[in-house]
């Protein structure tokens, strides 16, 4: 019979995003049909929206973090049932124990073209997803602001705690304090890091970052962030190669993905100390835009490390309850982090605001 859904569609032709009414199929054996409450509006989706039209071979349906309630499940789904509240994400919910790879959703558009997703689609009032992208949560949760746990929170906080394994007393710099960067700062605070240095081009965003645990802010448009970070983290004991003084953060996270910040996080990290400890770690978190030229001596001579983090190295069934507990205990202010709300009809305005840097934290789409 199928289920009607209002869905945001990025067409393979040029033009703005369209809101279309589609009929979703009944769920297959490993699928879950979900009525959605809210969806995050993630900056990474702009990469697809702004991609050259020549790269589009199909219509696309997007979004990858949301809250909702289960309407129907496939015959092989056992961990959720009709009426359960869930978070939708794009990382398999329990990948270490999964017996099968999740299947991205796709369907045929009424015009005969393929409607494709990367994993899931949440820019819709109803969605259907592989059960591995669906995580059961308590019915008592807030159904709006918790929608950003499935990408923004897990990507930022997870990069700090899972990928980098930041420990109490480690120094941290976060480049770019949008939704993911603020989540990284919150994760650093929960890990007991100090100092926690926010780097951005907006004084307002740097001040806002203090709500989530930033202890220092550097406006990269007014001062060289690498120099300022080394001033803030200078140590008096030991030396590196050539007698270089020890300074720099233990961990630097690029939560933007542009060439400039990808270049800056490596020299912002700590210089290794001879015979005592290696240098700091630079971590790519934001989706990279373009290529990067690296001076290998910046890594070799100071024994630095360069790593990547996709989805915060998260296991959603393990980590999402932790993030919900942070929110419940007041350690993660999701109400402050969600700074803009849009109905589905205003998705183009939301994406424009995101592109123009007008969203201080995270924007969400709220459904009736």
C-alpha positions as CSV (number, residue, x, y, z in Angstrom):
1,X,0.0,0.0,0.0
2,X,2.8,2.4,0.8
3,X,3.0,5.5,2.9
4,X,2.7,9.1,1.8
5,X,5.7,11.3,2.6
6,X,6.8,14.9,2.0
7,X,10.4,14.7,1.0
8,X,13.1,17.2,0.1
9,X,14.5,16.3,-3.3
10,X,17.8,17.4,-4.9
11,X,17.1,17.0,-8.5
12,X,19.8,16.0,-11.1
13,X,18.9,19.2,-12.9
14,X,19.9,22.7,-11.8
15,X,17.5,24.4,-9.4
16,X,16.5,24.8,-5.8
17,X,15.6,21.9,-3.5
18,X,12.0,20.7,-4.1
19,X,9.4,19.5,-1.7
20,X,7.6,16.5,-3.2
21,X,4.9,14.2,-2.1
22,X,6.1,10.6,-2.7
23,X,4.8,7.2,-1.8
24,X,7.2,5.2,0.3
25,X,7.1,1.4,-0.2
26,X,6.3,-0.9,2.7
27,X,9.4,-1.8,4.6
28,X,11.4,-4.8,3.4
29,X,12.6,-7.5,5.8
30,X,15.4,-5.4,7.3
31,X,13.8,-2.0,7.0
32,X,11.9,0.3,9.4
33,X,9.3,2.9,8.5
34,X,9.4,6.0,10.7
35,X,7.3,9.1,11.3
36,X,9.7,11.9,12.0
37,X,9.6,14.6,14.7
38,X,12.7,16.5,13.7
39,X,15.9,16.3,11.6
40,X,19.2,18.0,11.8
41,X,20.4,20.2,8.9
42,X,24.0,19.2,8.5
43,X,26.6,21.4,6.8
44,X,28.0,18.3,5.0
45,X,24.8,18.2,2.9
46,X,25.9,21.4,1.3
47,X,28.7,19.5,-0.5
48,X,26.0,17.6,-2.4
49,X,23.8,20.7,-3.0
50,X,26.7,22.7,-4.4
51,X,28.3,19.9,-6.4
52,X,28.4,20.5,-10.2
53,X,25.2,19.4,-11.9
54,X,27.4,17.3,-14.2
55,X,28.2,15.0,-11.3
56,X,24.5,14.2,-10.6
57,X,23.3,11.1,-12.3
58,X,20.2,10.6,-10.0
59,X,17.8,12.6,-8.0
60,X,19.0,12.6,-4.3
61,X,17.2,12.5,-1.0
62,X,19.2,13.7,1.9
63,X,19.5,14.3,5.6
64,X,21.1,11.8,8.1
65,X,20.1,12.5,11.7
66,X,16.7,12.6,13.2
67,X,14.2,11.6,15.9
68,X,11.0,9.7,15.1
69,X,8.5,7.0,16.1
70,X,8.3,3.6,14.4
71,X,5.3,3.1,12.2
72,X,6.1,-0.3,10.8
73,X,9.0,-2.8,10.7
74,X,10.2,-5.5,8.4
75,X,9.9,-9.2,9.2
76,X,13.6,-9.6,10.2
77,X,13.7,-6.5,12.5
78,X,13.7,-7.4,16.2
79,X,15.3,-4.5,18.1
80,X,12.4,-2.0,17.6
81,X,8.7,-2.4,17.1
82,X,5.7,-0.1,16.3
83,X,5.4,2.8,18.7
84,X,9.1,2.8,19.7
85,X,10.9,6.2,19.7
86,X,14.1,6.1,17.8
87,X,17.1,8.1,16.6
88,X,18.1,7.8,12.9
89,X,21.8,8.0,12.1
90,X,24.1,7.1,9.2
91,X,26.5,4.9,11.1
92,X,25.5,1.3,11.8
93,X,24.1,1.1,15.2
94,X,26.3,-1.8,16.4
95,X,28.8,-2.4,13.7
96,X,31.2,-4.6,15.7
97,X,28.4,-7.2,16.1
98,X,26.6,-6.7,12.8
99,X,26.1,-9.9,10.7
100,X,25.3,-8.0,7.5
101,X,26.2,-4.7,5.8
102,X,23.4,-2.1,5.9
103,X,21.7,-1.3,2.6
104,X,21.3,2.4,1.6
105,X,17.7,3.2,0.7
106,X,16.7,4.0,-2.9
107,X,13.5,4.1,-4.9
108,X,12.1,5.0,-8.3
109,X,10.9,8.6,-8.7
110,X,7.6,9.2,-10.4
111,X,9.5,10.5,-13.5
112,X,11.3,7.2,-13.8
113,X,14.6,8.4,-12.4
114,X,16.3,6.8,-9.4
115,X,16.0,8.5,-6.0
116,X,19.2,7.7,-4.2
117,X,20.6,8.2,-0.7
118,X,24.1,7.9,0.7
119,X,22.8,5.9,3.7
120,X,19.5,7.3,4.9
121,X,17.2,10.3,4.3
122,X,15.7,12.4,7.1
123,X,14.7,15.6,5.3
124,X,11.2,14.1,5.1
125,X,8.2,13.9,7.4
126,X,8.3,10.1,7.0
127,X,11.3,8.0,6.2
128,X,12.3,4.4,5.7
129,X,15.7,3.0,6.6
130,X,17.8,-0.1,7.1
131,X,17.3,-1.2,10.7
132,X,21.0,-0.8,11.4
133,X,20.6,2.9,11.1
134,X,17.8,3.0,13.7
135,X,18.6,3.2,17.4
136,X,15.9,2.8,20.1
137,X,15.7,5.5,22.8
138,X,13.4,6.2,25.7
139,X,10.0,7.7,25.0
140,X,10.7,10.4,27.5
141,X,13.4,12.2,25.5
142,X,12.9,15.6,23.9
143,X,12.0,14.8,20.3
144,X,13.4,18.0,18.7
145,X,16.9,18.9,20.0
146,X,18.0,15.3,20.4
147,X,17.7,14.9,16.6
148,X,21.2,16.2,16.2
149,X,22.8,13.4,18.2
150,X,22.8,11.2,15.1
151,X,25.5,13.3,13.4
152,X,26.6,16.5,15.0
153,X,27.1,15.3,18.5
154,X,28.5,11.9,17.7
155,X,30.9,13.3,15.1
156,X,32.3,16.0,17.3
157,X,32.3,14.4,20.7
158,X,33.1,11.0,19.3
159,X,36.2,12.4,17.5
160,X,37.5,13.7,20.8
161,X,36.6,10.7,23.0
162,X,36.7,7.7,20.6
163,X,39.1,8.6,17.8
164,X,41.6,10.7,19.7
165,X,41.0,9.3,23.2
166,X,41.6,12.7,24.9
167,X,42.5,12.3,28.6
168,X,42.2,14.7,31.6
169,X,44.7,17.5,31.4
170,X,45.3,17.1,27.6
171,X,45.2,20.4,25.7
172,X,42.8,20.7,22.8
173,X,42.2,23.2,20.0
174,X,39.0,23.0,17.8
175,X,39.1,24.8,14.5
176,X,35.5,25.8,13.4
177,X,32.9,26.0,16.1
178,X,29.7,25.2,14.3
179,X,27.5,22.3,15.4
180,X,30.2,19.7,15.1
181,X,32.9,21.9,16.5
182,X,30.8,22.8,19.5
183,X,30.1,19.1,20.1
184,X,33.9,18.5,20.0
185,X,34.3,21.2,22.6
186,X,31.6,19.6,24.8
187,X,33.3,16.2,24.4
188,X,36.7,17.8,25.4
189,X,35.1,19.3,28.5
190,X,33.6,15.9,29.5
191,X,37.1,14.4,29.0
192,X,38.6,16.9,31.4
193,X,40.8,18.6,28.8
194,X,42.5,21.9,29.5
195,X,42.9,24.3,27.9
196,X,40.2,24.0,25.3
197,X,40.9,26.5,22.6
198,X,38.2,27.5,20.1
199,X,39.3,28.9,16.7
200,X,37.0,30.7,14.4
201,X,36.5,33.9,12.4
202,X,33.5,35.1,14.4
203,X,33.9,36.7,17.9
204,X,30.2,35.9,18.5
205,X,30.8,32.2,17.8
206,X,33.9,32.2,20.0
207,X,31.9,33.7,22.9
208,X,29.1,31.2,22.2
209,X,31.7,28.3,22.4
210,X,32.3,29.1,26.0
211,X,28.8,27.9,26.8
212,X,30.0,24.4,25.8
213,X,33.4,24.4,27.5
214,X,35.9,26.5,25.5
215,X,38.3,28.1,27.9
216,X,40.0,30.3,25.3
217,X,39.0,31.8,21.9
218,X,41.2,32.8,19.0
219,X,39.8,34.8,16.1
220,X,41.8,33.6,13.1
221,X,40.9,36.7,11.1
222,X,42.6,38.9,13.6
223,X,45.6,36.9,14.8
224,X,47.7,33.9,13.6
225,X,46.0,30.9,15.4
226,X,49.1,28.8,15.3
227,X,51.2,31.5,17.0
228,X,48.5,32.1,19.5
229,X,48.1,28.5,20.3
230,X,51.8,28.0,20.9
231,X,51.8,31.0,23.2
232,X,49.0,29.6,25.3
233,X,50.6,26.2,25.6
234,X,54.3,27.0,26.0
235,X,56.1,24.7,28.5
236,X,59.2,25.4,30.5
237,X,60.6,21.9,30.7
238,X,62.4,20.0,28.0
239,X,63.1,20.8,24.3
240,X,62.6,19.3,20.9
241,X,64.8,18.9,17.8
242,X,67.2,21.8,17.4
243,X,66.5,22.9,20.9
244,X,63.0,24.0,19.9
245,X,60.9,24.9,23.0
246,X,57.9,22.6,23.8
247,X,54.5,24.1,22.9
248,X,51.4,23.4,21.0
249,X,48.2,21.4,21.9
250,X,48.1,17.7,22.5
251,X,45.2,17.5,20.0
252,X,43.9,19.8,17.3
253,X,40.6,19.0,15.5
254,X,39.6,20.5,12.1
255,X,35.8,20.6,12.2
256,X,35.5,22.6,8.9
257,X,37.4,20.8,6.2
258,X,38.7,23.7,4.2
259,X,42.3,23.9,3.0
260,X,43.3,26.6,5.4
261,X,42.2,24.8,8.5
262,X,43.5,21.4,7.4
263,X,46.9,23.0,7.0
264,X,46.8,24.8,10.3
265,X,46.0,21.9,12.7
266,X,49.3,20.1,12.1
267,X,51.7,22.9,13.2
268,X,49.2,23.9,15.9
269,X,50.0,20.6,17.7
270,X,52.7,20.0,20.4
271,X,56.3,19.6,19.4
272,X,57.7,16.3,20.5
273,X,60.1,16.2,23.4
274,X,63.3,14.2,22.9
275,X,63.3,10.9,24.8
276,X,60.1,11.8,26.7
277,X,57.1,11.8,24.5
278,X,56.1,12.2,20.9
279,X,54.4,15.3,19.5
280,X,50.7,16.1,19.3
281,X,47.9,14.7,17.2
282,X,46.0,16.5,14.4
283,X,42.6,15.1,13.5
284,X,40.5,15.7,10.4
285,X,36.8,15.7,11.4
286,X,35.0,18.0,8.8
287,X,34.4,16.6,5.3
288,X,37.5,17.8,3.3
289,X,36.9,20.3,0.4
290,X,39.7,19.9,-2.0
291,X,43.2,18.6,-1.7
292,X,45.9,19.3,0.9
293,X,49.6,19.9,0.6
294,X,51.5,18.8,3.8
295,X,55.1,19.6,4.7
296,X,56.2,16.1,5.9
297,X,58.9,17.7,8.1
298,X,56.1,19.2,10.2
299,X,55.2,15.6,11.1
300,X,58.5,13.8,11.0
301,X,60.8,16.3,12.8
302,X,58.4,16.9,15.7
303,X,57.0,13.3,15.8
304,X,53.4,14.5,15.3
305,X,50.5,12.3,14.2
306,X,47.8,13.0,11.6
307,X,44.6,11.0,11.9
308,X,41.0,11.0,10.6
309,X,37.7,10.5,12.3
310,X,34.5,9.6,10.4
311,X,31.3,9.8,12.4
312,X,33.4,10.1,15.6
313,X,34.3,6.4,15.4
314,X,31.0,5.9,17.1
315,X,29.0,2.8,17.9
316,X,25.5,4.4,18.2
317,X,24.0,1.9,20.6
318,X,26.9,2.3,22.9
319,X,27.4,6.1,22.6
320,X,23.9,7.6,22.1
321,X,22.7,6.7,25.7
322,X,25.8,8.5,27.0
323,X,25.0,11.7,25.0
324,X,21.4,11.6,26.2
325,X,22.6,11.2,29.8
326,X,24.9,14.3,29.3
327,X,21.8,16.2,28.1
328,X,19.7,15.0,31.0
329,X,22.4,15.9,33.6
330,X,22.9,19.3,32.1
331,X,26.4,18.6,30.7
332,X,25.4,19.0,27.1
333,X,23.1,21.9,26.4
334,X,21.3,20.8,23.3
335,X,18.7,23.5,23.8
336,X,21.4,26.1,23.4
337,X,23.2,24.2,20.6
338,X,20.0,24.2,18.4
339,X,19.9,27.8,17.3
340,X,17.5,27.7,14.3
341,X,14.4,25.8,13.4
342,X,12.7,25.5,10.1
343,X,9.6,23.8,8.6
344,X,10.2,21.6,5.6
345,X,8.9,24.3,3.3
346,X,11.8,26.5,4.2
347,X,14.7,24.1,3.5
348,X,16.2,26.3,0.9
349,X,16.3,29.3,3.2
350,X,17.9,27.0,5.9
351,X,20.6,25.9,3.5
352,X,21.3,29.5,2.4
353,X,21.6,30.6,6.0
354,X,24.0,27.6,6.6
355,X,26.1,28.5,3.6
356,X,26.3,32.2,4.7
357,X,27.5,31.3,8.2
358,X,24.3,32.6,9.8
359,X,23.7,29.5,11.9
360,X,25.6,29.9,15.2
361,X,25.1,26.3,16.4
362,X,22.9,23.7,14.6
363,X,19.7,24.1,12.6
364,X,17.0,21.6,12.6
365,X,13.9,20.9,10.6
366,X,10.8,20.3,12.7
367,X,7.7,18.4,11.4
368,X,4.1,18.7,12.5
